Amino acid sequence: MLNYLVKLCLTILLFILVYHKFFNYIKMLKNTAYGKIKTAAVCISALLSAAAAVILLTLFEFVLVAVLFAVAWFGRKKLSTFANGILCRKKGKLKLAGISAAVIFLLWFGLALFYRTDIGMPIGVKNYLYHKYGEEFDVSGFFGATVWGHPTNQFTCCPKSENSQTDSFNVTRKNTLSIGSRLFASDNYFGVLIREDYENYISTFIDDYFDEFKVYVRFDSSGLSNVKYMSDCFDKSTSLEDFLSFQRNENKIRACNTAKLIVFLDKQPEIAEKDNVVKKIESFLQQISNEQLCYTNIFFAVFKDDSKYSYDFLNRKNFYSWSSVNNWDYSPIYITSIINHEAQISHLYVDDKFFKF
C-alpha cells in the first residue's frame, strides 16, 4: 500500500510540473475542429496512463519512468530542435525512427546490465515477481554459487505482510539479459500458492487408510539448480488440475517440481499393527504412483508418547520452522519412501521405532 501512495504522490508532482503547458494545450485543442472530442480523449488518455503506471509498474520502474519523463520535459526544446533538424534532412523520418529505436535499445540494455549487478539483482527480482504474480515481495536473503559451471544467484523472498517462516520461497536469477520477463528468473512461489489444494488432494487418498492425520507439502527444497525450480509457466491462473496435468505429461521434466510430503498420524500404532499399517502405506504409495505425480519424497511420521511435542501441537508454522533448519527436536519417527521420476516407488524404509512396543 505504501508503494502505491508513493507512486500516487509522484504522479501528482509530475502533474504539477506540466500543469501550465498541459492546460494551454487543452485550450488550443478546444479551438480546433471536434475540439471537445479531442480534449476529452486527451484527458481520458492522461488519466488512464497515470492510473496504469501506478497500478502496473513497480516503484523502481515508476521512478525510472518519472525521471525519464522529467528529463524529456525539461529538455523538450532542445529535443524538438534536434528532431526538426533530423526531419529536414533526406529520409529524415527514417533516421529519426532509427535514432529513437537506438535510444530505447540502449535504455533497455543499460537496465538489463544493471539487473545483473549486486545492487540491481534484488530490484530486478522484485519487478519479475510483481509482474508475474501481481504482488509485492520482500527479498530477505541472497546466495551466489556456480552450479555445473554456470553462475547462479539464489534469493529468498516472501510476500509483503505474510509470514516469512511459512511463505518464503526461492528465486534464482537466470544467466540472461532480461528486464523482468519469465526469462529473467525461476521461482518456487507457485508451491506456496498451490500447497493447500495439493494437500487436500493428497488427503483424499489418505482418507481411505487413516482416520486422523495432518498433511504438509513443501516444493522449495530444490537447491540451486534452475532445473529443479517450479516450472516457469505456473502463476496464479494455474489451477491444481493444470498442475497435475503438467506432471502427467511425459514430455515435461517432472523433476522441476520436487515435492516433500509429510503425513503425520495422530498416534503411534502398536507393533502388532505393523503389517497392517505398512500394507496401508504401500497401497497409498501405489495410488500416488498411479497418479503420476512429481518426484516426491513421502514421509509418514508419528510422535512417541514421551515426545516433547504432540500431534495436537503441530501446525504449519512450527512444522516449517523445524523442517527449514532440519532441527527435529521433537523426534518424530518416520517411514520414508520416494516416488521417482518414472512415477515408480523406488524406496520404502520402515523403522520399527515407528511402532509402540
C-alpha positions as CSV (number, residue, x, y, z in Angstrom):
1,M,0.0,0.0,0.0
2,L,2.9,2.4,0.8
3,N,4.4,1.9,-2.6
4,Y,1.0,2.8,-4.2
5,L,0.8,6.0,-2.2
6,V,4.4,7.0,-3.1
7,K,3.6,6.4,-6.8
8,L,0.4,8.4,-6.5
9,C,2.3,11.3,-4.9
10,L,4.9,11.2,-7.6
11,T,2.1,11.3,-10.2
12,I,0.6,14.4,-8.6
13,L,4.1,16.1,-8.6
14,L,4.5,15.3,-12.3
15,F,1.1,16.7,-13.0
16,I,2.0,19.9,-11.2
17,L,5.2,20.1,-13.3
18,V,3.3,20.0,-16.6
19,Y,0.1,21.8,-15.4
20,H,0.6,25.1,-17.1
21,K,1.7,23.7,-20.5
22,F,-0.9,20.9,-20.4
23,F,-3.9,23.3,-19.9
24,N,-2.5,25.7,-22.6
25,Y,-2.6,22.7,-24.9
26,I,-6.1,21.8,-23.9
27,K,-7.3,25.4,-24.6
28,M,-5.7,25.2,-28.0
29,L,-7.5,21.8,-28.7
30,K,-10.8,23.3,-27.9
31,N,-10.5,25.8,-30.7
32,T,-9.9,23.2,-33.3
33,A,-12.4,21.0,-35.2
34,Y,-14.0,18.5,-32.9
35,G,-12.3,20.2,-30.1
36,K,-14.5,18.8,-27.3
37,I,-13.9,15.2,-28.5
38,K,-10.1,15.7,-28.8
39,T,-10.0,17.4,-25.4
40,A,-11.9,14.6,-23.8
41,A,-9.8,12.0,-25.5
42,V,-6.5,13.6,-24.3
43,C,-7.8,14.0,-20.7
44,I,-9.0,10.4,-20.5
45,S,-5.8,9.1,-22.0
46,A,-3.7,11.1,-19.5
47,L,-5.8,9.8,-16.6
48,L,-5.7,6.2,-17.8
49,S,-1.9,6.3,-18.4
50,A,-1.3,7.7,-14.9
51,A,-3.6,5.0,-13.4
52,A,-1.9,2.2,-15.4
53,A,1.5,3.4,-14.3
54,V,0.5,3.5,-10.6
55,I,-1.1,0.0,-10.8
56,L,1.1,-1.9,-13.3
57,L,4.6,-0.6,-12.6
58,T,6.8,-1.3,-9.5
59,L,8.1,1.6,-7.6
60,F,11.5,1.4,-9.1
61,E,10.0,1.3,-12.7
62,F,7.7,4.2,-11.9
63,V,10.6,6.3,-10.6
64,L,12.7,5.4,-13.6
65,V,9.8,6.4,-16.0
66,A,9.2,9.6,-14.0
67,V,12.9,10.6,-14.2
68,L,13.0,9.9,-18.0
69,F,9.8,12.0,-18.4
70,A,11.2,14.8,-16.3
71,V,14.4,14.8,-18.4
72,A,12.4,14.8,-21.6
73,W,10.2,17.6,-20.3
74,F,12.9,20.0,-19.2
75,G,14.9,19.3,-22.4
76,R,11.9,19.4,-24.7
77,K,13.0,22.5,-26.6
78,K,16.4,21.0,-27.4
79,L,14.9,17.7,-28.3
80,S,12.4,19.4,-30.5
81,T,15.1,21.4,-32.3
82,F,17.2,18.2,-32.7
83,A,14.2,16.3,-34.1
84,N,13.2,19.1,-36.5
85,G,16.8,19.2,-37.7
86,I,16.8,15.5,-38.5
87,L,13.4,15.7,-40.2
88,C,14.6,18.4,-42.6
89,R,17.2,16.0,-44.0
90,K,16.8,13.3,-46.6
91,K,14.9,10.3,-45.2
92,G,14.6,12.3,-42.0
93,K,11.6,10.3,-40.7
94,L,13.5,7.0,-41.1
95,K,16.6,8.4,-39.4
96,L,14.6,9.8,-36.5
97,A,12.9,6.4,-36.1
98,G,16.3,4.7,-36.1
99,I,17.7,7.1,-33.5
100,S,14.6,6.6,-31.3
101,A,15.0,2.8,-31.6
102,A,18.7,3.0,-30.7
103,V,17.9,5.1,-27.6
104,I,15.2,2.7,-26.5
105,F,17.6,-0.2,-27.0
106,L,20.4,1.5,-25.0
107,L,18.0,2.2,-22.2
108,W,16.9,-1.5,-22.2
109,F,20.5,-2.7,-22.4
110,G,21.6,-0.5,-19.6
111,L,18.8,-1.6,-17.4
112,A,19.5,-5.3,-18.2
113,L,23.1,-4.8,-17.2
114,F,22.1,-3.0,-14.0
115,Y,19.9,-6.0,-13.1
116,R,23.0,-8.2,-13.3
117,T,24.8,-6.2,-10.6
118,D,24.6,-7.0,-6.8
119,I,22.5,-3.9,-6.3
120,G,20.3,-4.4,-9.3
121,M,19.5,-8.1,-9.0
122,P,17.2,-7.8,-5.9
123,I,15.4,-4.9,-7.6
124,G,15.0,-7.0,-10.8
125,V,13.7,-10.0,-8.8
126,K,11.1,-7.8,-7.1
127,N,10.0,-6.5,-10.5
128,Y,9.9,-10.0,-12.0
129,L,7.7,-11.3,-9.1
130,Y,5.4,-8.3,-9.2
131,H,4.7,-8.7,-12.9
132,K,4.3,-12.5,-12.7
133,Y,2.1,-12.7,-9.6
134,G,0.7,-9.2,-9.1
135,E,2.0,-8.9,-5.6
136,E,4.8,-7.0,-3.8
137,F,7.6,-9.1,-2.3
138,D,10.5,-8.7,0.1
139,V,13.9,-10.1,-0.7
140,S,15.4,-11.2,2.5
141,G,18.4,-13.4,1.5
142,F,21.0,-13.9,-1.2
143,F,23.4,-16.7,-2.1
144,G,25.7,-16.9,-5.0
145,A,27.4,-20.1,-6.4
146,T,28.4,-21.9,-9.5
147,V,26.3,-24.9,-10.5
148,W,27.6,-27.1,-13.3
149,G,29.9,-24.3,-14.4
150,H,27.1,-21.7,-14.5
151,P,27.0,-18.7,-12.2
152,T,23.8,-19.0,-10.1
153,N,22.3,-16.4,-7.8
154,Q,19.6,-17.5,-5.4
155,F,17.3,-15.2,-3.4
156,T,14.9,-15.9,-0.5
157,C,11.7,-14.0,-1.0
158,C,8.4,-13.6,0.8
159,P,5.2,-11.7,0.0
160,K,4.8,-8.5,2.0
161,S,2.7,-8.8,5.1
162,E,3.0,-12.6,5.0
163,N,4.8,-14.9,7.4
164,S,8.4,-15.4,6.4
165,Q,8.5,-18.8,8.2
166,T,5.7,-20.4,6.2
167,D,5.5,-18.3,3.0
168,S,9.2,-17.8,2.0
169,F,10.4,-19.3,-1.3
170,N,13.4,-19.4,-3.5
171,V,14.1,-17.4,-6.7
172,T,17.1,-18.0,-8.9
173,R,18.3,-15.3,-11.4
174,K,18.9,-16.8,-14.8
175,N,22.1,-16.0,-16.7
176,T,20.3,-13.9,-19.3
177,L,19.9,-10.3,-20.4
178,S,16.3,-9.5,-19.4
179,I,14.5,-6.8,-17.5
180,G,11.6,-8.7,-15.9
181,S,10.1,-11.3,-18.2
182,R,10.0,-15.0,-17.4
183,L,13.4,-15.3,-19.0
184,F,14.7,-13.3,-16.0
185,A,14.3,-15.8,-13.2
186,S,12.7,-19.0,-12.0
187,D,10.9,-19.3,-8.6
188,N,9.1,-21.7,-6.3
189,Y,6.2,-19.3,-5.3
190,F,3.7,-21.5,-7.0
191,G,4.5,-24.1,-4.4
192,V,3.2,-21.8,-1.8
193,L,0.1,-20.9,-3.8
194,I,-0.9,-24.5,-4.6
195,R,0.1,-26.2,-1.3
196,E,-3.3,-26.2,0.4
197,D,-5.1,-27.5,-2.7
198,Y,-2.4,-30.1,-3.1
199,E,-2.6,-31.2,0.5
200,N,-6.4,-31.5,0.2
201,Y,-5.9,-33.6,-2.9
202,I,-3.5,-35.9,-1.2
203,S,-5.8,-36.2,1.8
204,T,-8.5,-37.7,-0.4
205,F,-6.2,-40.8,-0.8
206,I,-5.1,-41.0,2.8
207,D,-8.7,-40.9,3.9
208,D,-9.1,-44.4,2.6
209,Y,-6.5,-45.7,5.1
210,F,-6.3,-43.5,8.1
211,D,-8.9,-41.7,10.1
212,E,-6.9,-38.9,11.7
213,F,-3.8,-37.2,10.1
214,K,-2.2,-33.9,9.0
215,V,-0.6,-33.4,5.7
216,Y,2.1,-30.8,4.8
217,V,3.9,-30.3,1.5
218,R,6.9,-28.3,0.5
219,F,8.1,-27.6,-3.0
220,D,11.0,-25.3,-2.0
221,S,13.8,-27.7,-1.1
222,S,15.3,-27.8,-4.6
223,G,18.8,-26.4,-4.1
224,L,20.4,-24.0,-6.6
225,S,19.9,-25.7,-9.9
226,N,17.5,-23.9,-12.3
227,V,16.2,-27.3,-13.5
228,K,14.7,-28.0,-10.0
229,Y,12.7,-24.9,-9.7
230,M,8.9,-24.7,-10.3
231,S,8.1,-24.6,-14.0
232,D,8.1,-21.0,-15.3
233,C,4.6,-21.4,-16.9
234,F,3.0,-21.6,-13.4
235,D,1.3,-18.5,-12.0
236,K,-1.8,-17.5,-10.1
237,S,-4.0,-18.6,-13.0
238,T,-2.7,-22.2,-12.9
239,S,-5.2,-24.5,-11.2
240,L,-4.4,-27.7,-9.4
241,E,-5.9,-29.6,-12.3
242,D,-3.5,-27.8,-14.7
243,F,-0.6,-28.5,-12.4
244,L,-1.4,-32.2,-12.2
245,S,-1.9,-32.4,-15.9
246,F,1.5,-30.9,-16.4
247,Q,3.0,-33.5,-14.1
248,R,1.4,-36.4,-16.0
249,N,2.8,-35.1,-19.4
250,E,5.8,-37.4,-20.1
251,N,7.3,-34.7,-22.3
252,K,7.8,-32.4,-19.3
253,I,10.5,-32.7,-16.7
254,R,8.8,-33.9,-13.5
255,A,12.0,-33.1,-11.5
256,C,11.1,-29.4,-11.9
257,N,8.5,-29.7,-9.2
258,T,10.1,-31.8,-6.5
259,A,7.8,-32.2,-3.5
260,K,8.5,-33.1,0.1
261,L,5.3,-34.6,1.5
262,I,4.9,-35.4,5.2
263,V,1.9,-37.2,6.7
264,F,1.6,-37.0,10.5
265,L,-0.6,-39.7,12.1
266,D,-2.4,-38.8,15.3
267,K,-0.9,-41.6,17.4
268,Q,1.9,-44.2,17.4
269,P,0.5,-47.5,16.2
270,E,1.1,-50.7,18.2
271,I,3.8,-53.1,16.9
272,A,1.1,-55.7,16.4
273,E,-0.4,-53.4,13.8
274,K,2.9,-53.1,11.8
275,D,1.9,-55.4,8.9
276,N,-1.5,-53.8,8.5
277,V,-0.1,-50.2,8.7
278,V,2.7,-50.9,6.2
279,K,0.2,-52.5,3.9
280,K,-1.9,-49.4,4.0
281,I,1.1,-47.2,3.3
282,E,2.1,-49.3,0.4
283,S,-1.4,-49.1,-1.1
284,F,-1.4,-45.4,-0.7
285,L,2.0,-45.1,-2.4
286,Q,0.8,-47.2,-5.2
287,Q,-2.2,-44.8,-5.7
288,I,0.2,-41.9,-5.7
289,S,2.4,-43.7,-8.2
290,N,-0.6,-44.4,-10.5
291,E,-1.4,-40.7,-10.4
292,Q,2.0,-40.0,-11.9
293,L,2.7,-37.0,-9.6
294,C,6.1,-35.2,-9.5
295,Y,9.2,-36.7,-7.9
296,T,8.0,-36.9,-4.3
297,N,9.7,-37.7,-1.0
298,I,7.0,-39.1,1.2
299,F,7.3,-39.4,5.0
300,F,4.8,-40.9,7.4
301,A,5.6,-39.6,10.8
302,V,4.4,-40.1,14.4
303,F,5.2,-38.6,17.8
304,K,6.2,-41.0,20.5
305,D,4.2,-40.9,23.7
306,D,7.1,-39.4,25.6
307,S,8.0,-36.9,22.9
308,K,8.5,-33.2,23.8
309,Y,5.8,-32.3,21.3
310,S,2.5,-33.8,20.3
311,Y,0.2,-34.2,17.3
312,D,-2.2,-31.5,18.7
313,F,0.7,-29.1,18.9
314,L,1.5,-29.4,15.2
315,N,0.7,-26.6,12.8
316,R,2.2,-25.3,9.6
317,K,4.2,-22.5,11.3
318,N,6.1,-24.7,13.7
319,F,6.4,-27.5,11.1
320,Y,8.1,-25.1,8.6
321,S,10.2,-23.6,11.3
322,W,11.6,-27.0,12.3
323,S,12.0,-28.5,8.9
324,S,13.7,-25.5,7.3
325,V,16.7,-25.8,9.7
326,N,16.4,-29.7,10.0
327,N,16.1,-29.3,13.7
328,W,13.8,-32.2,14.6
329,D,14.0,-31.7,18.4
330,Y,10.5,-33.2,18.8
331,S,11.9,-36.5,17.4
332,P,9.2,-37.9,15.2
333,I,9.7,-41.4,13.8
334,Y,9.4,-41.9,10.1
335,I,8.5,-44.4,7.4
336,T,10.2,-43.0,4.4
337,S,9.6,-43.5,0.7
338,I,10.3,-42.0,-2.7
339,I,8.2,-41.8,-5.9
340,N,10.9,-41.4,-8.6
341,H,10.9,-39.6,-12.0
342,E,9.2,-42.6,-13.7
343,A,6.4,-42.4,-11.1
344,Q,7.6,-45.6,-9.5
345,I,8.1,-46.5,-5.8
346,S,11.9,-46.6,-5.7
347,H,12.4,-46.7,-1.9
348,L,10.4,-47.7,1.2
349,Y,12.1,-47.8,4.6
350,V,10.2,-48.9,7.7
351,D,11.7,-48.0,11.1
352,D,10.5,-50.4,13.8
353,K,10.6,-47.4,16.2
354,F,7.6,-46.1,14.3
355,F,5.6,-48.6,16.3
356,K,4.8,-48.8,20.0
357,F,6.2,-51.9,21.7
